[in-house]
Amino acid sequence: ENGMPEVPAEESRRFSREQIFTVVATASVNFSSMICYSILGPFFPAEAEKKGTSSTIVGMIFGCFALFNFLASLILGNYLTQIGAKFMFVAGMFISGCVTILFGMLDKAPDGPLFITLCFLVRAVDAIGFAAAMTASFSILAKAFPNNIATVMGSLEIFTGLGLVLGPPLGGFLYQSFGYEVPFITLGCLVLVLVPMNMYLLPKYDSIPSKDSFWKLVLLPKVLLLCFIIFSLSSCLGFLDPTMSLFILKKFKLPAGYVGLVFLGLALSYSICSPLLGFLSDKLPYLRKWLLIFGSLITAACFFMLGPAPVLHIESKLWMFVLVLVLIGFSLGMSAIPVFPEVLHCAYENGFEEGLSLLGLVSGLFSAMWSLGAFVGPTLGGFINEKLGFEWASAIQGGWALLSGLAIGIFYIIETTRRSSRSSLPSPPGNNEERTHLLASET
């Protein structure tokens, strides 16, 4: 560190190269994993029904991915420093690529219980690979960009969005043109090609394991509420996977290839607004609370309008459905992007040590909560959809976002009133202490 003033240009250049490589590597995992995840949307529910699988079981196959992702994220986030971030990242991608190819072979399985069992098994292993890659990816990003993590994560959501955008139409097109196997084999091979590239690109980050416990982080009241926000957004998004394509096919009589294009509305608006929301979140941290509150409340209102809810007595139109999806993409970005920096900020405020170990805990927690929502969304949503229909199911689903928005809003009101009652002066307590020290030293 003593040599820093002599070679600042060389140092910054070296870091910028590492940072560029980190961004390229994480962009590739965001893009490829989201394509593999979203490709099932347009055709798998119908294909599974042909094999004698009910709508609830299809929802559970989607949900099983998220359940195993949840468990793997919690465990891998805790042991990130012991396993090594780079190894976890690359191994996760390799597993994901191999298993995606295997999923393409499942149409050869006999109908009924064996097909269903194999679907669950392959999705579970895929989820573990995905969890490893994403947990390591979040940690590596936060380590490489400590001061502008929300901007970088927001910008990388373009690639997540691109994966979500391209997955359904690409999957629908390949399925219509070449049948069930080709979409999975194509994407599995793409992921495997990215593995050696990332082995070369990704810098190695060493870290000392920290003594901070996972439960100490989770049981902070603010972190619990932020976890609930992640869960609510993810369950809303996950609910659409098994239900929306069937609703569009029946309601608007669109062919399977066009169903993927309807998904575009949500994914495009999310991708476009994420970098801007990330930039705002970093530059104006006080805006985060407003983004979190209003993002959740707008999401709730949009899900109420998606069907629309039968109490509104509005006839569903395709243009209105797409418009609501665009708004959902924007509101999801409003709430999802500020959560990661807000959890980190809360951990630092409560005395957690900075370093890769804490980043592993936070990214594991983020991935786990996202996955828990992605499990509850399709399973519970698929069940309600079967019993009450899409219109009521989507309105009920919006209840999660409404609850989380109100809960975090109440928390911030209580936090603000407590802070203002502690100090009658408008400036924060830290500044007052510094001022008194300065005055004392001057006298």
C-alpha positions as CSV (number, residue, x, y, z in Angstrom):
1,E,0.0,0.0,0.0
2,N,3.0,2.4,0.6
3,G,3.8,2.3,-3.1
4,M,0.3,3.4,-4.1
5,P,1.0,7.1,-4.6
6,E,3.9,6.3,-7.0
7,V,1.9,4.1,-9.4
8,P,-1.7,5.2,-9.2
9,A,-2.3,4.9,-13.0
10,E,-0.8,1.4,-13.2
11,E,-2.9,0.3,-10.2
12,S,-6.1,1.7,-11.5
13,R,-5.5,0.3,-14.9
14,R,-4.9,-3.2,-13.5
15,F,-8.1,-3.0,-11.4
16,S,-10.1,-1.7,-14.3
17,R,-9.0,-4.7,-16.4
18,E,-10.0,-7.1,-13.6
19,Q,-13.3,-5.3,-13.3
20,I,-14.0,-5.5,-17.0
21,F,-13.3,-9.3,-16.9
22,T,-15.5,-9.7,-13.9
23,V,-18.4,-7.9,-15.6
24,V,-18.0,-10.0,-18.8
25,A,-18.0,-13.2,-16.8
26,T,-21.0,-12.3,-14.6
27,A,-22.9,-11.0,-17.7
28,S,-22.4,-14.3,-19.4
29,V,-23.7,-16.3,-16.4
30,N,-26.7,-13.9,-16.0
31,F,-27.6,-14.2,-19.7
32,S,-27.1,-18.0,-20.1
33,S,-28.7,-19.0,-16.9
34,M,-31.8,-16.9,-17.5
35,I,-32.2,-18.2,-21.0
36,C,-32.1,-21.8,-19.6
37,Y,-34.5,-20.9,-16.9
38,S,-37.1,-19.1,-19.1
39,I,-37.0,-21.4,-22.1
40,L,-39.5,-23.7,-20.5
41,G,-42.3,-21.1,-20.2
42,P,-44.0,-21.3,-23.7
43,F,-44.0,-25.0,-24.4
44,F,-43.1,-27.2,-21.3
45,P,-46.5,-26.9,-19.6
46,A,-48.3,-28.2,-22.7
47,E,-45.7,-30.9,-23.3
48,A,-45.9,-32.1,-19.7
49,E,-49.7,-32.2,-19.9
50,K,-49.3,-34.5,-23.0
51,K,-47.3,-36.8,-20.7
52,G,-50.1,-37.0,-18.2
53,T,-49.0,-34.3,-15.8
54,S,-51.6,-32.1,-14.1
55,S,-51.3,-28.3,-13.9
56,T,-50.4,-28.5,-10.1
57,I,-47.6,-31.0,-10.8
58,V,-46.2,-28.7,-13.6
59,G,-46.2,-25.8,-11.1
60,M,-44.3,-28.1,-8.7
61,I,-41.7,-28.9,-11.3
62,F,-41.1,-25.2,-11.8
63,G,-41.2,-24.7,-8.1
64,C,-38.8,-27.6,-7.3
65,F,-36.0,-25.7,-9.1
66,A,-36.5,-22.8,-6.7
67,L,-36.7,-25.0,-3.6
68,F,-33.4,-26.6,-4.3
69,N,-32.0,-23.3,-5.3
70,F,-33.1,-21.9,-1.9
71,L,-31.4,-24.7,0.1
72,A,-28.2,-24.6,-2.0
73,S,-27.9,-20.8,-1.9
74,L,-28.1,-20.8,2.0
75,I,-25.4,-23.5,2.3
76,L,-23.1,-22.3,-0.5
77,G,-23.3,-18.6,0.7
78,N,-22.2,-19.7,4.1
79,Y,-19.2,-21.7,2.8
80,L,-18.2,-19.3,-0.1
81,T,-14.8,-18.5,1.3
82,Q,-13.9,-22.1,2.0
83,I,-15.0,-23.4,-1.4
84,G,-13.6,-20.4,-3.3
85,A,-15.7,-17.9,-5.3
86,K,-14.2,-18.6,-8.7
87,F,-14.4,-22.4,-8.4
88,M,-18.0,-22.2,-7.3
89,F,-18.9,-19.9,-10.2
90,V,-17.3,-22.1,-12.9
91,A,-18.4,-25.5,-11.4
92,G,-22.0,-24.1,-11.2
93,M,-22.0,-23.2,-14.8
94,F,-20.6,-26.6,-15.8
95,I,-23.3,-28.5,-13.9
96,S,-26.0,-26.2,-15.3
97,G,-24.9,-26.8,-18.9
98,C,-24.8,-30.6,-18.6
99,V,-28.2,-30.8,-16.9
100,T,-29.8,-28.6,-19.5
101,I,-28.8,-31.0,-22.2
102,L,-30.2,-33.9,-20.0
103,F,-33.5,-32.1,-19.7
104,G,-33.8,-32.2,-23.5
105,M,-33.7,-36.0,-23.4
106,L,-36.7,-36.3,-21.1
107,D,-39.3,-36.7,-23.9
108,K,-37.8,-40.2,-24.4
109,A,-39.0,-41.1,-20.8
110,P,-42.2,-43.1,-20.5
111,D,-45.4,-41.1,-19.6
112,G,-46.6,-40.8,-16.0
113,P,-44.7,-41.2,-12.8
114,L,-41.2,-41.9,-14.3
115,F,-41.3,-38.8,-16.5
116,I,-42.4,-36.7,-13.5
117,T,-39.7,-38.1,-11.2
118,L,-36.9,-37.5,-13.8
119,C,-38.2,-33.9,-14.3
120,F,-37.9,-33.3,-10.6
121,L,-34.4,-34.9,-10.4
122,V,-33.0,-33.0,-13.3
123,R,-34.4,-29.7,-12.2
124,A,-33.1,-30.2,-8.7
125,V,-29.5,-30.7,-9.9
126,D,-29.8,-27.8,-12.3
127,A,-30.9,-25.6,-9.4
128,I,-27.8,-26.5,-7.4
129,G,-25.6,-25.5,-10.3
130,F,-27.5,-22.3,-10.8
131,A,-27.3,-21.4,-7.1
132,A,-23.6,-21.9,-7.1
133,A,-23.0,-19.7,-10.1
134,M,-25.3,-16.9,-9.0
135,T,-24.2,-16.8,-5.3
136,A,-20.6,-16.6,-6.4
137,S,-21.5,-14.1,-9.1
138,F,-23.1,-11.6,-6.6
139,S,-20.2,-11.9,-4.2
140,I,-17.5,-11.4,-6.9
141,L,-19.4,-8.3,-8.2
142,A,-19.7,-6.7,-4.8
143,K,-16.0,-7.4,-4.1
144,A,-14.9,-5.9,-7.4
145,F,-17.2,-2.9,-7.2
146,P,-17.6,-2.0,-3.5
147,N,-18.7,1.6,-4.1
148,N,-21.2,1.2,-7.0
149,I,-22.6,-2.2,-6.6
150,A,-26.2,-1.2,-7.4
151,T,-25.2,0.5,-10.6
152,V,-23.2,-2.5,-11.8
153,M,-25.9,-5.0,-10.7
154,G,-28.6,-2.8,-12.4
155,S,-26.6,-2.7,-15.6
156,L,-26.0,-6.5,-15.5
157,E,-29.8,-6.9,-15.2
158,I,-29.8,-6.0,-18.9
159,F,-28.3,-9.4,-19.5
160,T,-30.7,-11.1,-17.1
161,G,-33.6,-9.3,-18.9
162,L,-32.1,-10.3,-22.3
163,G,-32.0,-13.9,-21.2
164,L,-35.6,-13.7,-20.0
165,V,-36.6,-11.9,-23.3
166,L,-34.8,-14.3,-25.7
167,G,-35.6,-17.5,-23.8
168,P,-39.3,-17.8,-24.4
169,P,-39.4,-16.8,-28.1
170,L,-36.2,-18.7,-28.9
171,G,-37.5,-21.7,-27.0
172,G,-40.9,-21.4,-28.8
173,F,-39.2,-21.1,-32.2
174,L,-36.8,-24.0,-31.8
175,Y,-39.5,-26.2,-30.3
176,Q,-41.9,-25.4,-33.2
177,S,-39.2,-25.9,-35.8
178,F,-37.2,-28.9,-34.5
179,G,-39.2,-30.4,-31.6
180,Y,-38.6,-30.8,-27.9
181,E,-34.9,-31.8,-27.7
182,V,-33.2,-29.1,-29.8
183,P,-33.8,-26.0,-27.5
184,F,-32.2,-27.7,-24.5
185,I,-29.3,-29.2,-26.4
186,T,-28.5,-25.9,-28.1
187,L,-28.6,-23.9,-24.8
188,G,-26.7,-26.6,-22.8
189,C,-23.9,-26.5,-25.3
190,L,-23.8,-22.7,-25.2
191,V,-23.4,-22.7,-21.4
192,L,-20.6,-25.4,-21.6
193,V,-18.7,-23.2,-24.2
194,L,-18.8,-20.3,-21.7
195,V,-17.1,-22.4,-18.9
196,P,-13.5,-22.3,-20.3
197,M,-14.0,-18.7,-21.2
198,N,-14.9,-17.8,-17.6
199,M,-12.1,-19.9,-16.2
200,Y,-9.7,-17.6,-18.1
201,L,-11.5,-14.3,-17.6
202,L,-12.5,-14.4,-13.9
203,P,-9.9,-13.0,-11.4
204,K,-9.2,-15.1,-8.3
205,Y,-10.4,-13.5,-5.0
206,D,-8.8,-14.7,-1.8
207,S,-10.6,-14.1,1.5
208,I,-10.3,-15.0,5.2
209,P,-13.4,-16.6,6.6
210,S,-15.3,-14.3,9.0
211,K,-16.8,-15.1,12.4
212,D,-20.1,-13.3,11.6
213,S,-22.9,-15.8,11.7
214,F,-25.7,-16.2,9.1
215,W,-28.4,-16.1,11.7
216,K,-27.1,-12.8,13.2
217,L,-27.6,-11.2,9.8
218,V,-31.1,-12.8,9.1
219,L,-32.5,-11.9,12.5
220,L,-31.9,-8.1,12.0
221,P,-35.5,-6.7,11.7
222,K,-34.7,-4.6,8.6
223,V,-33.0,-7.5,6.9
224,L,-36.0,-9.7,7.6
225,L,-38.3,-7.2,5.9
226,L,-36.0,-6.8,3.0
227,C,-36.0,-10.6,2.7
228,F,-39.8,-10.5,2.6
229,I,-39.6,-7.9,-0.3
230,I,-37.3,-10.2,-2.3
231,F,-39.6,-13.2,-1.5
232,S,-42.8,-11.3,-2.6
233,L,-41.4,-10.0,-5.9
234,S,-40.0,-13.4,-6.8
235,S,-43.2,-15.2,-6.0
236,C,-45.1,-12.8,-8.2
237,L,-42.7,-13.3,-11.0
238,G,-42.6,-17.1,-10.5
239,F,-46.4,-17.3,-10.5
240,L,-46.4,-16.2,-14.1
241,D,-44.2,-19.1,-15.3
242,P,-46.7,-22.0,-15.2
243,T,-49.9,-20.0,-15.5
244,M,-49.5,-17.1,-17.9
245,S,-48.7,-19.1,-21.1
246,L,-51.8,-21.2,-20.7
247,F,-54.0,-18.1,-19.9
248,I,-52.7,-16.4,-23.1
249,L,-53.3,-19.5,-25.3
250,K,-56.9,-19.9,-24.0
251,K,-57.9,-16.3,-23.6
252,F,-56.3,-14.6,-26.7
253,K,-56.0,-17.8,-28.9
254,L,-52.4,-17.0,-29.8
255,P,-50.1,-19.6,-31.3
256,A,-47.2,-20.9,-29.1
257,G,-44.6,-18.9,-31.0
258,Y,-46.3,-15.6,-30.1
259,V,-46.8,-16.5,-26.4
260,G,-43.0,-15.9,-26.0
261,L,-43.4,-12.4,-27.4
262,V,-46.0,-11.4,-24.8
263,F,-43.3,-12.2,-22.1
264,L,-41.2,-9.5,-23.9
265,G,-43.2,-6.7,-22.3
266,L,-42.1,-7.5,-18.8
267,A,-38.5,-8.5,-19.5
268,L,-37.7,-5.5,-21.7
269,S,-39.1,-2.9,-19.4
270,Y,-37.2,-4.5,-16.5
271,S,-33.9,-4.5,-18.5
272,I,-34.2,-0.9,-19.7
273,C,-35.0,0.6,-16.3
274,S,-32.6,-1.5,-14.1
275,P,-29.4,0.4,-14.9
276,L,-31.1,3.8,-14.2
277,L,-32.6,2.5,-11.0
278,G,-29.2,1.1,-9.9
279,F,-27.5,4.4,-10.7
280,L,-30.1,6.3,-8.6
281,S,-29.7,3.8,-5.8
282,D,-25.9,4.4,-5.6
283,K,-25.9,8.1,-6.1
284,L,-28.9,9.0,-4.0
285,P,-29.1,6.3,-1.2
286,Y,-32.0,8.1,0.5
287,L,-34.1,7.3,-2.5
288,R,-33.8,3.5,-1.9
289,K,-36.6,3.4,0.8
290,W,-39.0,5.2,-1.6
291,L,-38.1,2.8,-4.5
292,L,-38.7,-0.2,-2.3
293,I,-42.0,1.0,-0.9
294,F,-43.5,2.3,-4.2
295,G,-42.1,-0.6,-6.3
296,S,-43.9,-3.1,-4.1
297,L,-47.2,-1.2,-4.1
298,I,-47.2,-0.7,-7.9
299,T,-46.4,-4.4,-8.4
300,A,-49.4,-5.2,-6.2
301,A,-51.7,-2.9,-8.2
302,C,-50.5,-4.3,-11.5
303,F,-51.2,-7.9,-10.4
304,F,-54.7,-6.9,-9.5
305,M,-55.1,-5.5,-13.0
306,L,-53.4,-8.4,-14.8
307,G,-56.5,-10.7,-15.0
308,P,-58.1,-8.2,-14.3
309,A,-59.6,-9.2,-11.0
310,P,-63.3,-10.1,-11.5
311,V,-64.5,-7.5,-9.0
312,L,-63.4,-4.8,-11.4
313,H,-65.7,-6.1,-14.2
314,I,-63.2,-5.1,-16.9
315,E,-62.9,-7.3,-20.0
316,S,-59.3,-8.5,-20.6
317,K,-57.7,-7.2,-23.8
318,L,-54.3,-8.2,-25.2
319,W,-52.9,-4.6,-25.4
320,M,-53.9,-4.0,-21.7
321,F,-52.3,-7.3,-20.6
322,V,-49.0,-6.4,-22.3
323,L,-49.2,-2.8,-20.9
324,V,-49.6,-4.2,-17.3
325,L,-46.7,-6.6,-17.9
326,V,-44.5,-3.6,-18.9
327,L,-45.5,-1.8,-15.7
328,I,-44.7,-4.9,-13.7
329,G,-41.2,-5.0,-15.2
330,F,-40.6,-1.4,-14.2
331,S,-42.0,-1.9,-10.6
332,L,-40.0,-5.1,-10.1
333,G,-36.8,-3.2,-10.9
334,M,-37.8,-0.4,-8.5
335,S,-37.9,-2.8,-5.6
336,A,-35.4,-5.5,-6.6
337,I,-32.3,-3.3,-7.4
338,P,-32.0,-1.4,-4.2
339,V,-32.4,-4.5,-1.9
340,F,-28.8,-5.8,-2.2
341,P,-27.0,-2.5,-1.3
342,E,-29.7,-1.9,1.4
343,V,-29.0,-5.3,3.1
344,L,-25.2,-4.6,2.9
345,H,-25.6,-1.2,4.4
346,C,-27.7,-2.6,7.2
347,A,-25.0,-5.3,7.9
348,Y,-22.3,-2.6,8.1
349,E,-24.4,-0.5,10.4
350,N,-24.7,-3.5,12.8
351,G,-21.0,-4.2,13.0
352,F,-20.4,-6.9,10.4
353,E,-16.9,-7.1,9.0
354,E,-16.4,-6.0,5.4
355,G,-15.0,-8.7,3.0
356,L,-15.9,-11.6,0.8
357,S,-17.3,-13.6,3.7
358,L,-20.0,-11.1,4.4
359,L,-20.7,-10.7,0.7
360,G,-21.1,-14.5,0.5
361,L,-23.7,-14.4,3.4
362,V,-25.6,-11.5,1.8
363,S,-25.6,-13.0,-1.8
364,G,-26.5,-16.4,-0.4
365,L,-29.4,-14.8,1.5
366,F,-30.5,-12.8,-1.6
367,S,-30.5,-15.9,-3.8
368,A,-32.2,-18.0,-1.2
369,M,-35.1,-15.6,-0.6
370,W,-35.5,-15.1,-4.4
371,S,-35.6,-18.9,-4.7
372,L,-38.1,-19.3,-1.9
373,G,-40.5,-16.9,-3.6
374,A,-39.9,-18.7,-6.9
375,F,-40.9,-21.9,-5.2
376,V,-44.1,-20.5,-3.5
377,G,-45.2,-18.5,-6.6
378,P,-45.6,-21.4,-9.1
379,T,-46.7,-24.0,-6.6
380,L,-49.3,-22.0,-4.6
381,G,-50.1,-19.9,-7.7
382,G,-50.6,-23.0,-9.9
383,F,-52.9,-24.5,-7.3
384,I,-55.0,-21.3,-6.9
385,N,-55.0,-20.9,-10.7
386,E,-56.5,-24.4,-11.0
387,K,-59.2,-23.7,-8.4
388,L,-60.1,-20.1,-9.0
389,G,-58.8,-19.2,-12.5
390,F,-56.0,-16.8,-13.6
391,E,-57.9,-13.6,-12.9
392,W,-58.4,-14.3,-9.1
393,A,-55.0,-16.1,-8.8
394,S,-53.0,-13.1,-10.0
395,A,-55.0,-10.7,-7.8
396,I,-54.3,-12.9,-4.7
397,Q,-50.6,-13.2,-5.8
398,G,-50.4,-9.3,-5.7
399,G,-51.2,-9.5,-2.0
400,W,-47.6,-10.6,-1.2
401,A,-46.2,-7.4,-2.8
402,L,-48.9,-5.3,-1.0
403,L,-48.0,-6.8,2.4
404,S,-44.2,-6.3,1.8
405,G,-44.7,-2.7,0.6
406,L,-46.8,-1.8,3.6
407,A,-44.5,-3.6,6.1
408,I,-41.3,-1.8,4.9
409,G,-43.2,1.5,4.8
410,I,-44.2,1.2,8.4
411,F,-40.7,0.1,9.4
412,Y,-39.1,3.2,7.7
413,I,-41.7,5.5,9.5
414,I,-40.9,4.0,12.9
415,E,-37.1,4.2,12.1
416,T,-37.3,7.8,11.1
417,T,-39.4,8.9,14.1
418,R,-37.0,7.1,16.5
419,R,-34.0,8.8,14.9
420,S,-35.7,12.2,15.1
421,S,-36.7,11.7,18.7
422,R,-33.1,10.7,19.6
423,S,-31.8,14.0,18.3
424,S,-33.7,17.3,18.2
425,L,-31.1,18.6,15.7
426,P,-31.7,17.9,12.0
427,S,-28.1,16.7,11.3
428,P,-27.2,13.0,12.0
429,P,-25.6,12.2,15.4
430,G,-22.3,11.2,13.9
431,N,-21.7,14.7,12.5
432,N,-22.6,16.3,15.9
433,E,-20.0,14.1,17.7
434,E,-17.3,15.0,15.1
435,R,-18.2,18.7,15.5
436,T,-17.8,18.6,19.3
437,H,-14.4,16.8,19.0
438,L,-13.2,19.5,16.6
439,L,-14.4,22.3,18.8
440,A,-12.7,20.6,21.8
441,S,-9.4,20.2,19.9
442,E,-9.5,23.9,18.8
443,T,-10.0,25.1,22.4
